Amino acid sequence: MQTETIDKSQQATSSIDEELIDTLIAISVVAKRLAANLRQQNTENGGKQDEQNE
């Protein structure tokens, strides 16, 4: 009985971990695309590639 409860708990945690991993990967992909688009726009507008606003 107790072992069965632990197994179900581990499966739920594993499922949540997988969802979290997938979400973080998706955020990373979107951030990379946004950075590439900003870099391209910046170079097209004649700005420096590594310039930051302060």
Buried (B, 14 or more C-beta within 10 A) or exposed (E): EEEEEEEEEEEEEEEEEEEEEEEEEEEEEEEEEEEEEEEEEBEEEEEEEEEEEE
